[in-house]
C-alpha cells in the first residue's frame, strides 16, 4: 500500500506542463503584422496628420499586446489596468493636440 502511494506521488511530480507556445506565436504574429503595416504606411502615405494618427494608433495596439502579454498585465485587476491605460490615452491625446497646435505656429507667420 505504501508503494502505491509513493508511485502515485512520483507520477504527479514527474508530469510536465505543456508549453504555452500558441499564445507566444499569436502575439508574435500580431506584433509582426502591426509592424509591417507601420512600414507600409511609412513608405506609401505622405507626411501629415493621418500618417501620425495611424502610427500612434498602431503603437498603442503594439504597446497593449506587449504590456498585456510580456508584463502579465492582462491577468491583473481591472482597476490597475485602467490606472495604467487611462493616463496613457490622455498622453496620446495631448501629443496629438500639441502636434496640431505646433503646426499652427508655422501658418500664422
FENKAGI-V23563 format. One record per backbone hydrogen bond with DSSP energy under -0.5 kcal/mol. NH is the residue of the N-H (numbers start at 1). CO is the residue of the C=O. Records with the same first field share a line. If there is no record, write none. Layout:
NH=CO + CO
This chain:
5=1
6=2
7=3
8=4
9=5
10=6
11=7
12=8
13=9
14=10
15=12
21=19
24=20
25=21
26=22
27=23
28=24
29=25
30=26
31=27
32=28
33=29
34=30
35=31
36=32
37=33
38=34
39=35
40=36
41=37
42=38
43=39
44=40
45=41
52=48
53=49
54=50
55=51
56=52
57=53
58=54
59=55
60=56
61=57
62=58
63=59
64=60
65=61
66=62
67=63
68=64
69=65
70=65 + 66
71=66 + 67
73=67
74=68
75=72
76=73
81=77
82=78
83=79
84=80 + 81
85=81
86=82
88=84
89=85
90=86
91=87
92=88
93=89
94=90
95=91
96=92
97=93
98=94
99=95
100=96
101=97
102=98
103=99
104=100
105=101 + 102
106=102 + 103
107=103
108=104
109=105
